[in-house]
Amino acid sequence: MRNDEREERWLDAGTWAIPTGLTIIIAVVLYAMIGLNHNEAALIGGTTISAKAVGT
């Protein structure tokens, strides 16, 4: 396959539709988890772990 043909396939909008959609979904989820709630319910797990508990 020639380089020109390969480049034309990469420039097709259909090639980038799924990665773009997944990126938007991940960005929305991260924004919702980090930005919307400022209380402890927004934390994953929601419990405090001591330094000793991490090493065991």
N, CA, C and O atoms as a Tripos MOL2 file, in Angstrom:
@<TRIPOS>MOLECULE
protein
  224   223    56     0     0
PROTEIN
NO_CHARGES

@<TRIPOS>ATOM
      1 N           0.8450   -1.1780    0.0000 N.3       1 MET1
      2 CA          0.0000    0.0000    0.0000 C.3       1 MET1
      3 C           0.8870    1.2370    0.0000 C.2       1 MET1
      4 O           1.8800    1.3170    0.7230 O.2       1 MET1
      5 N           0.5090    2.1720   -0.8110 N.am      2 ARG2
      6 CA          1.2890    3.4020   -0.8870 C.3       2 ARG2
      7 C           1.0040    4.2900    0.3130 C.2       2 ARG2
      8 O          -0.0460    4.1850    0.9490 O.2       2 ARG2
      9 N           1.9480    5.1570    0.6090 N.am      3 ASN3
     10 CA          1.7980    6.0790    1.7360 C.3       3 ASN3
     11 C           0.6280    7.0300    1.5420 C.2       3 ASN3
     12 O          -0.0350    7.3960    2.5120 O.2       3 ASN3
     13 N           0.3660    7.4340    0.3060 N.am      4 ASP4
     14 CA         -0.7470    8.3480    0.0440 C.3       4 ASP4
     15 C          -2.0860    7.6980    0.3830 C.2       4 ASP4
     16 O          -2.9630    8.3380    0.9620 O.2       4 ASP4
     17 N          -2.2380    6.4260    0.0190 N.am      5 GLU5
     18 CA         -3.4800    5.7140    0.3310 C.3       5 GLU5
     19 C          -3.6500    5.5480    1.8350 C.2       5 GLU5
     20 O          -4.7500    5.7010    2.3650 O.2       5 GLU5
     21 N          -2.5740    5.2380    2.5050 N.am      6 ARG6
     22 CA         -2.6230    5.0730    3.9570 C.3       6 ARG6
     23 C          -3.0080    6.3890    4.6330 C.2       6 ARG6
     24 O          -3.8000    6.4030    5.5750 O.2       6 ARG6
     25 N          -2.4470    7.4800    4.1490 N.am      7 GLU7
     26 CA         -2.7610    8.7890    4.7220 C.3       7 GLU7
     27 C          -4.2260    9.1630    4.4790 C.2       7 GLU7
     28 O          -4.8640    9.7510    5.3520 O.2       7 GLU7
     29 N          -4.7540    8.8340    3.3240 N.am      8 GLU8
     30 CA         -6.1560    9.1300    3.0360 C.3       8 GLU8
     31 C          -7.0880    8.3520    3.9640 C.2       8 GLU8
     32 O          -8.1270    8.8750    4.3670 O.2       8 GLU8
     33 N          -6.7350    7.1150    4.3100 N.am      9 ARG9
     34 CA         -7.5660    6.3480    5.2450 C.3       9 ARG9
     35 C          -7.5510    6.9750    6.6280 C.2       9 ARG9
     36 O          -8.5780    6.9760    7.3070 O.2       9 ARG9
     37 N          -6.4190    7.5090    7.0660 N.am     10 TRP10
     38 CA         -6.3290    8.1290    8.3880 C.3      10 TRP10
     39 C          -7.0900    9.4430    8.4500 C.2      10 TRP10
     40 O          -7.5530    9.8370    9.5210 O.2      10 TRP10
     41 N          -7.2240   10.1160    7.3420 N.am     11 LEU11
     42 CA         -7.9040   11.4030    7.3220 C.3      11 LEU11
     43 C          -9.4210   11.2640    7.2290 C.2      11 LEU11
     44 O         -10.1330   12.2630    7.3370 O.2      11 LEU11
     45 N          -9.9260   10.0600    7.0340 N.am     12 ASP12
     46 CA        -11.3610    9.8290    6.9500 C.3      12 ASP12
     47 C         -12.0180   10.0950    8.3060 C.2      12 ASP12
     48 O         -11.4950    9.6800    9.3400 O.2      12 ASP12
     49 N         -13.1600   10.7840    8.3060 N.am     13 ALA13
     50 CA        -13.8420   11.1380    9.5560 C.3      13 ALA13
     51 C         -14.3440    9.9000   10.2940 C.2      13 ALA13
     52 O         -14.3850    9.8960   11.5250 O.2      13 ALA13
     53 N         -14.7220    8.8630    9.5770 N.am     14 GLY14
     54 CA        -15.2010    7.6370   10.2130 C.3      14 GLY14
     55 C         -14.1360    6.9460   11.0510 C.2      14 GLY14
     56 O         -14.4540    6.2480   12.0140 O.2      14 GLY14
     57 N         -12.8910    7.1360   10.6910 N.am     15 THR15
     58 CA        -11.7930    6.5390   11.4500 C.3      15 THR15
     59 C         -11.7020    7.1300   12.8480 C.2      15 THR15
     60 O         -11.3320    6.4340   13.7930 O.2      15 THR15
     61 N         -12.0340    8.3980   12.9850 N.am     16 TRP16
     62 CA        -11.8750    9.1040   14.2550 C.3      16 TRP16
     63 C         -13.1680    9.2080   15.0570 C.2      16 TRP16
     64 O         -13.1480    9.7760   16.1490 O.2      16 TRP16
     65 N         -14.2830    8.6900   14.5670 N.am     17 ALA17
     66 CA        -15.5750    8.8440   15.2450 C.3      17 ALA17
     67 C         -15.6000    8.1210   16.5870 C.2      17 ALA17
     68 O         -15.9960    8.7170   17.5890 O.2      17 ALA17
     69 N         -15.1950    6.8670   16.6370 N.am     18 ILE18
     70 CA        -15.2440    6.0950   17.8860 C.3      18 ILE18
     71 C         -14.2480    6.6280   18.9080 C.2      18 ILE18
     72 O         -14.6440    6.8300   20.0560 O.2      18 ILE18
     73 N         -12.9730    6.8710   18.5700 N.am     19 PRO19
     74 CA        -12.0660    7.4420   19.5760 C.3      19 PRO19
     75 C         -12.5280    8.7960   20.1050 C.2      19 PRO19
     76 O         -12.3540    9.0920   21.2870 O.2      19 PRO19
     77 N         -13.1130    9.6180   19.2400 N.am     20 THR20
     78 CA        -13.6080   10.9180   19.6850 C.3      20 THR20
     79 C         -14.7850   10.7550   20.6290 C.2      20 THR20
     80 O         -14.8640   11.4400   21.6480 O.2      20 THR20
     81 N         -15.6990    9.8550   20.3000 N.am     21 GLY21
     82 CA        -16.8460    9.5970   21.1730 C.3      21 GLY21
     83 C         -16.4270    9.0830   22.5350 C.2      21 GLY21
     84 O         -16.9540    9.5280   23.5540 O.2      21 GLY21
     85 N         -15.4870    8.1520   22.5670 N.am     22 LEU22
     86 CA        -15.0060    7.6220   23.8470 C.3      22 LEU22
     87 C         -14.3000    8.6950   24.6640 C.2      22 LEU22
     88 O         -14.4310    8.7260   25.8880 O.2      22 LEU22
     89 N         -13.5600    9.5680   24.0100 N.am     23 THR23
     90 CA        -12.8900   10.6630   24.7100 C.3      23 THR23
     91 C         -13.8970   11.6010   25.3480 C.2      23 THR23
     92 O         -13.6990   12.0460   26.4790 O.2      23 THR23
     93 N         -14.9650   11.9050   24.6430 N.am     24 ILE24
     94 CA        -16.0020   12.7810   25.1970 C.3      24 ILE24
     95 C         -16.6790   12.1280   26.3900 C.2      24 ILE24
     96 O         -16.9370   12.7940   27.3930 O.2      24 ILE24
     97 N         -16.9710   10.8370   26.2960 N.am     25 ILE25
     98 CA        -17.6060   10.1260   27.4160 C.3      25 ILE25
     99 C         -16.6990   10.1340   28.6380 C.2      25 ILE25
    100 O         -17.1640   10.4060   29.7440 O.2      25 ILE25
    101 N         -15.4200    9.8420   28.4600 N.am     26 ILE26
    102 CA        -14.4770    9.8360   29.5820 C.3      26 ILE26
    103 C         -14.3580   11.2240   30.1940 C.2      26 ILE26
    104 O         -14.3010   11.3570   31.4160 O.2      26 ILE26
    105 N         -14.3200   12.2550   29.3640 N.am     27 ALA27
    106 CA        -14.2180   13.6220   29.8820 C.3      27 ALA27
    107 C         -15.4450   14.0000   30.7030 C.2      27 ALA27
    108 O         -15.3160   14.6440   31.7440 O.2      27 ALA27
    109 N         -16.6260   13.6110   30.2520 N.am     28 VAL28
    110 CA        -17.8540   13.9190   30.9950 C.3      28 VAL28
    111 C         -17.8740   13.1900   32.3280 C.2      28 VAL28
    112 O         -18.2470   13.7740   33.3450 O.2      28 VAL28
    113 N         -17.4790   11.9260   32.3390 N.am     29 VAL29
    114 CA        -17.4570   11.1580   33.5880 C.3      29 VAL29
    115 C         -16.4500   11.7530   34.5660 C.2      29 VAL29
    116 O         -16.7580   11.8990   35.7490 O.2      29 VAL29
    117 N         -15.2590   12.0970   34.1000 N.am     30 LEU30
    118 CA        -14.2640   12.7000   34.9870 C.3      30 LEU30
    119 C         -14.7400   14.0400   35.5310 C.2      30 LEU30
    120 O         -14.5430   14.3370   36.7090 O.2      30 LEU30
    121 N         -15.3620   14.8470   34.6830 N.am     31 TYR31
    122 CA        -15.8810   16.1340   35.1410 C.3      31 TYR31
    123 C         -16.9610   15.9240   36.1940 C.2      31 TYR31
    124 O         -17.0030   16.6440   37.1920 O.2      31 TYR31
    125 N         -17.8290   14.9480   35.9810 N.am     32 ALA32
    126 CA        -18.8990   14.6840   36.9440 C.3      32 ALA32
    127 C         -18.3320   14.1920   38.2710 C.2      32 ALA32
    128 O         -18.8290   14.5740   39.3310 O.2      32 ALA32
    129 N         -17.3040   13.3560   38.2310 N.am     33 MET33
    130 CA        -16.7350   12.8070   39.4650 C.3      33 MET33
    131 C         -15.9310   13.8470   40.2250 C.2      33 MET33
    132 O         -15.9700   13.8820   41.4550 O.2      33 MET33
    133 N         -15.2120   14.6820   39.5190 N.am     34 ILE34
    134 CA        -14.3050   15.6260   40.1750 C.3      34 ILE34
    135 C         -14.9610   16.9800   40.4070 C.2      34 ILE34
    136 O         -14.8300   17.5510   41.4900 O.2      34 ILE34
    137 N         -15.6560   17.4940   39.4160 N.am     35 GLY35
    138 CA        -16.0800   18.8770   39.4650 C.3      35 GLY35
    139 C         -17.4350   19.1690   40.0590 C.2      35 GLY35
    140 O         -17.6290   20.2490   40.6170 O.2      35 GLY35
    141 N         -18.3720   18.2620   39.9650 N.am     36 LEU36
    142 CA        -19.7350   18.6010   40.3590 C.3      36 LEU36
    143 C         -19.9790   18.5280   41.8600 C.2      36 LEU36
    144 O         -20.6300   19.4110   42.4190 O.2      36 LEU36
    145 N         -19.4790   17.5120   42.5100 N.am     37 ASN37
    146 CA        -19.7370   17.3310   43.9420 C.3      37 ASN37
    147 C         -18.4900   17.6550   44.7460 C.2      37 ASN37
    148 O         -17.4110   17.1230   44.4870 O.2      37 ASN37
    149 N         -18.6550   18.5320   45.7230 N.am     38 HIS38
    150 CA        -17.5200   18.8940   46.5630 C.3      38 HIS38
    151 C         -17.6340   18.2810   47.9520 C.2      38 HIS38
    152 O         -16.8980   18.6670   48.8610 O.2      38 HIS38
    153 N         -18.5250   17.3530   48.1210 N.am     39 ASN39
    154 CA        -18.6410   16.6810   49.4130 C.3      39 ASN39
    155 C         -17.9790   15.3070   49.3290 C.2      39 ASN39
    156 O         -17.4750   14.9190   48.2750 O.2      39 ASN39
    157 N         -17.9830   14.5870   50.4230 N.am     40 GLU40
    158 CA        -17.2810   13.3020   50.4600 C.3      40 GLU40
    159 C         -17.9520   12.2350   49.6130 C.2      40 GLU40
    160 O         -17.3180   11.2300   49.2900 O.2      40 GLU40
    161 N         -19.2060   12.4180   49.2440 N.am     41 ALA41
    162 CA        -19.8920   11.4370   48.4100 C.3      41 ALA41
    163 C         -19.2830   11.3610   47.0090 C.2      41 ALA41
    164 O         -19.4650   10.3670   46.3070 O.2      41 ALA41
    165 N         -18.5680   12.3970   46.6050 N.am     42 ALA42
    166 CA        -17.9550   12.4040   45.2810 C.3      42 ALA42
    167 C         -16.6570   11.6020   45.2440 C.2      42 ALA42
    168 O         -16.1480   11.3140   44.1610 O.2      42 ALA42
    169 N         -16.1230   11.2410   46.3820 N.am     43 LEU43
    170 CA        -14.8780   10.4860   46.4290 C.3      43 LEU43
    171 C         -15.1320    9.0220   46.1180 C.2      43 LEU43
    172 O         -16.1800    8.4790   46.4650 O.2      43 LEU43
    173 N         -14.1830    8.3930   45.4720 N.am     44 ILE44
    174 CA        -14.2880    6.9640   45.2130 C.3      44 ILE44
    175 C         -13.9160    6.2320   46.4950 C.2      44 ILE44
    176 O         -12.8250    6.4420   47.0250 O.2      44 ILE44
    177 N         -14.7760    5.4010   46.9900 N.am     45 GLY45
    178 CA        -14.5300    4.6750   48.2350 C.3      45 GLY45
    179 C         -15.0230    5.4350   49.4360 C.2      45 GLY45
    180 O         -15.7340    4.8690   50.2650 O.2      45 GLY45
    181 N         -14.6750    6.6860   49.5590 N.am     46 GLY46
    182 CA        -15.1810    7.5450   50.6180 C.3      46 GLY46
    183 C         -14.6380    7.2760   52.0070 C.2      46 GLY46
    184 O         -15.1330    7.8590   52.9710 O.2      46 GLY46
    185 N         -13.6400    6.4190   52.1470 N.am     47 THR47
    186 CA        -13.0840    6.1480   53.4720 C.3      47 THR47
    187 C         -11.6340    6.6020   53.5240 C.2      47 THR47
    188 O         -10.9220    6.5860   52.5190 O.2      47 THR47
    189 N         -11.2120    7.0080   54.7170 N.am     48 THR48
    190 CA         -9.8310    7.4200   54.9230 C.3      48 THR48
    191 C          -9.0070    6.2030   55.3140 C.2      48 THR48
    192 O          -9.4150    5.4140   56.1670 O.2      48 THR48
    193 N          -7.8490    6.0560   54.6890 N.am     49 ILE49
    194 CA         -6.9620    4.9310   54.9760 C.3      49 ILE49
    195 C          -5.6840    5.4910   55.5770 C.2      49 ILE49
    196 O          -5.0930    6.4270   55.0380 O.2      49 ILE49
    197 N          -5.2610    4.9170   56.6930 N.am     50 SER50
    198 CA         -4.0440    5.3900   57.3500 C.3      50 SER50
    199 C          -2.8070    4.9100   56.5870 C.2      50 SER50
    200 O          -2.8880    4.0210   55.7400 O.2      50 SER50
    201 N          -1.6760    5.5100   56.9030 N.am     51 ALA51
    202 CA         -0.4270    5.1440   56.2400 C.3      51 ALA51
    203 C          -0.0250    3.7090   56.5610 C.2      51 ALA51
    204 O           0.5410    3.0270   55.7060 O.2      51 ALA51
    205 N          -0.3040    3.2400   57.7620 N.am     52 LYS52
    206 CA          0.0430    1.8630   58.1280 C.3      52 LYS52
    207 C          -0.7860    0.8560   57.3430 C.2      52 LYS52
    208 O          -0.2910   -0.2170   56.9980 O.2      52 LYS52
    209 N          -2.0300    1.1850   57.0590 N.am     53 ALA53
    210 CA         -2.8980    0.2520   56.3360 C.3      53 ALA53
    211 C          -2.4840    0.1040   54.8740 C.2      53 ALA53
    212 O          -2.7840   -0.9150   54.2520 O.2      53 ALA53
    213 N          -1.8110    1.0840   54.3270 N.am     54 VAL54
    214 CA         -1.4080    1.0200   52.9270 C.3      54 VAL54
    215 C          -0.3130   -0.0180   52.7290 C.2      54 VAL54
    216 O          -0.3160   -0.7290   51.7240 O.2      54 VAL54
    217 N           0.6060   -0.1180   53.6490 N.am     55 GLY55
    218 CA          1.7330   -1.0300   53.5030 C.3      55 GLY55
    219 C           1.4200   -2.4780   53.8090 C.2      55 GLY55
    220 O           2.2480   -3.3460   53.5340 O.2      55 GLY55
    221 N           0.2600   -2.7760   54.3680 N.am     56 THR56
    222 CA         -0.0320   -4.1670   54.7400 C.3      56 THR56
    223 C          -0.9240   -4.8440   53.7580 C.2      56 THR56
    224 O          -1.2590   -6.0150   53.9330 O.2      56 THR56
@<TRIPOS>BOND
     1     1     2 1
     2     2     3 1
     3     3     4 2
     4     3     5 am
     5     5     6 1
     6     6     7 1
     7     7     8 2
     8     7     9 am
     9     9    10 1
    10    10    11 1
    11    11    12 2
    12    11    13 am
    13    13    14 1
    14    14    15 1
    15    15    16 2
    16    15    17 am
    17    17    18 1
    18    18    19 1
    19    19    20 2
    20    19    21 am
    21    21    22 1
    22    22    23 1
    23    23    24 2
    24    23    25 am
    25    25    26 1
    26    26    27 1
    27    27    28 2
    28    27    29 am
    29    29    30 1
    30    30    31 1
    31    31    32 2
    32    31    33 am
    33    33    34 1
    34    34    35 1
    35    35    36 2
    36    35    37 am
    37    37    38 1
    38    38    39 1
    39    39    40 2
    40    39    41 am
    41    41    42 1
    42    42    43 1
    43    43    44 2
    44    43    45 am
    45    45    46 1
    46    46    47 1
    47    47    48 2
    48    47    49 am
    49    49    50 1
    50    50    51 1
    51    51    52 2
    52    51    53 am
    53    53    54 1
    54    54    55 1
    55    55    56 2
    56    55    57 am
    57    57    58 1
    58    58    59 1
    59    59    60 2
    60    59    61 am
    61    61    62 1
    62    62    63 1
    63    63    64 2
    64    63    65 am
    65    65    66 1
    66    66    67 1
    67    67    68 2
    68    67    69 am
    69    69    70 1
    70    70    71 1
    71    71    72 2
    72    71    73 am
    73    73    74 1
    74    74    75 1
    75    75    76 2
    76    75    77 am
    77    77    78 1
    78    78    79 1
    79    79    80 2
    80    79    81 am
    81    81    82 1
    82    82    83 1
    83    83    84 2
    84    83    85 am
    85    85    86 1
    86    86    87 1
    87    87    88 2
    88    87    89 am
    89    89    90 1
    90    90    91 1
    91    91    92 2
    92    91    93 am
    93    93    94 1
    94    94    95 1
    95    95    96 2
    96    95    97 am
    97    97    98 1
    98    98    99 1
    99    99   100 2
   100    99   101 am
   101   101   102 1
   102   102   103 1
   103   103   104 2
   104   103   105 am
   105   105   106 1
   106   106   107 1
   107   107   108 2
   108   107   109 am
   109   109   110 1
   110   110   111 1
   111   111   112 2
   112   111   113 am
   113   113   114 1
   114   114   115 1
   115   115   116 2
   116   115   117 am
   117   117   118 1
   118   118   119 1
   119   119   120 2
   120   119   121 am
   121   121   122 1
   122   122   123 1
   123   123   124 2
   124   123   125 am
   125   125   126 1
   126   126   127 1
   127   127   128 2
   128   127   129 am
   129   129   130 1
   130   130   131 1
   131   131   132 2
   132   131   133 am
   133   133   134 1
   134   134   135 1
   135   135   136 2
   136   135   137 am
   137   137   138 1
   138   138   139 1
   139   139   140 2
   140   139   141 am
   141   141   142 1
   142   142   143 1
   143   143   144 2
   144   143   145 am
   145   145   146 1
   146   146   147 1
   147   147   148 2
   148   147   149 am
   149   149   150 1
   150   150   151 1
   151   151   152 2
   152   151   153 am
   153   153   154 1
   154   154   155 1
   155   155   156 2
   156   155   157 am
   157   157   158 1
   158   158   159 1
   159   159   160 2
   160   159   161 am
   161   161   162 1
   162   162   163 1
   163   163   164 2
   164   163   165 am
   165   165   166 1
   166   166   167 1
   167   167   168 2
   168   167   169 am
   169   169   170 1
   170   170   171 1
   171   171   172 2
   172   171   173 am
   173   173   174 1
   174   174   175 1
   175   175   176 2
   176   175   177 am
   177   177   178 1
   178   178   179 1
   179   179   180 2
   180   179   181 am
   181   181   182 1
   182   182   183 1
   183   183   184 2
   184   183   185 am
   185   185   186 1
   186   186   187 1
   187   187   188 2
   188   187   189 am
   189   189   190 1
   190   190   191 1
   191   191   192 2
   192   191   193 am
   193   193   194 1
   194   194   195 1
   195   195   196 2
   196   195   197 am
   197   197   198 1
   198   198   199 1
   199   199   200 2
   200   199   201 am
   201   201   202 1
   202   202   203 1
   203   203   204 2
   204   203   205 am
   205   205   206 1
   206   206   207 1
   207   207   208 2
   208   207   209 am
   209   209   210 1
   210   210   211 1
   211   211   212 2
   212   211   213 am
   213   213   214 1
   214   214   215 1
   215   215   216 2
   216   215   217 am
   217   217   218 1
   218   218   219 1
   219   219   220 2
   220   219   221 am
   221   221   222 1
   222   222   223 1
   223   223   224 2
@<TRIPOS>SUBSTRUCTURE
     1 MET1         2 RESIDUE 1 A MET
     2 ARG2         6 RESIDUE 1 A ARG
     3 ASN3        10 RESIDUE 1 A ASN
     4 ASP4        14 RESIDUE 1 A ASP
     5 GLU5        18 RESIDUE 1 A GLU
     6 ARG6        22 RESIDUE 1 A ARG
     7 GLU7        26 RESIDUE 1 A GLU
     8 GLU8        30 RESIDUE 1 A GLU
     9 ARG9        34 RESIDUE 1 A ARG
    10 TRP10       38 RESIDUE 1 A TRP
    11 LEU11       42 RESIDUE 1 A LEU
    12 ASP12       46 RESIDUE 1 A ASP
    13 ALA13       50 RESIDUE 1 A ALA
    14 GLY14       54 RESIDUE 1 A GLY
    15 THR15       58 RESIDUE 1 A THR
    16 TRP16       62 RESIDUE 1 A TRP
    17 ALA17       66 RESIDUE 1 A ALA
    18 ILE18       70 RESIDUE 1 A ILE
    19 PRO19       74 RESIDUE 1 A PRO
    20 THR20       78 RESIDUE 1 A THR
    21 GLY21       82 RESIDUE 1 A GLY
    22 LEU22       86 RESIDUE 1 A LEU
    23 THR23       90 RESIDUE 1 A THR
    24 ILE24       94 RESIDUE 1 A ILE
    25 ILE25       98 RESIDUE 1 A ILE
    26 ILE26      102 RESIDUE 1 A ILE
    27 ALA27      106 RESIDUE 1 A ALA
    28 VAL28      110 RESIDUE 1 A VAL
    29 VAL29      114 RESIDUE 1 A VAL
    30 LEU30      118 RESIDUE 1 A LEU
    31 TYR31      122 RESIDUE 1 A TYR
    32 ALA32      126 RESIDUE 1 A ALA
    33 MET33      130 RESIDUE 1 A MET
    34 ILE34      134 RESIDUE 1 A ILE
    35 GLY35      138 RESIDUE 1 A GLY
    36 LEU36      142 RESIDUE 1 A LEU
    37 ASN37      146 RESIDUE 1 A ASN
    38 HIS38      150 RESIDUE 1 A HIS
    39 ASN39      154 RESIDUE 1 A ASN
    40 GLU40      158 RESIDUE 1 A GLU
    41 ALA41      162 RESIDUE 1 A ALA
    42 ALA42      166 RESIDUE 1 A ALA
    43 LEU43      170 RESIDUE 1 A LEU
    44 ILE44      174 RESIDUE 1 A ILE
    45 GLY45      178 RESIDUE 1 A GLY
    46 GLY46      182 RESIDUE 1 A GLY
    47 THR47      186 RESIDUE 1 A THR
    48 THR48      190 RESIDUE 1 A THR
    49 ILE49      194 RESIDUE 1 A ILE
    50 SER50      198 RESIDUE 1 A SER
    51 ALA51      202 RESIDUE 1 A ALA
    52 LYS52      206 RESIDUE 1 A LYS
    53 ALA53      210 RESIDUE 1 A ALA
    54 VAL54      214 RESIDUE 1 A VAL
    55 GLY55      218 RESIDUE 1 A GLY
    56 THR56      222 RESIDUE 1 A THR
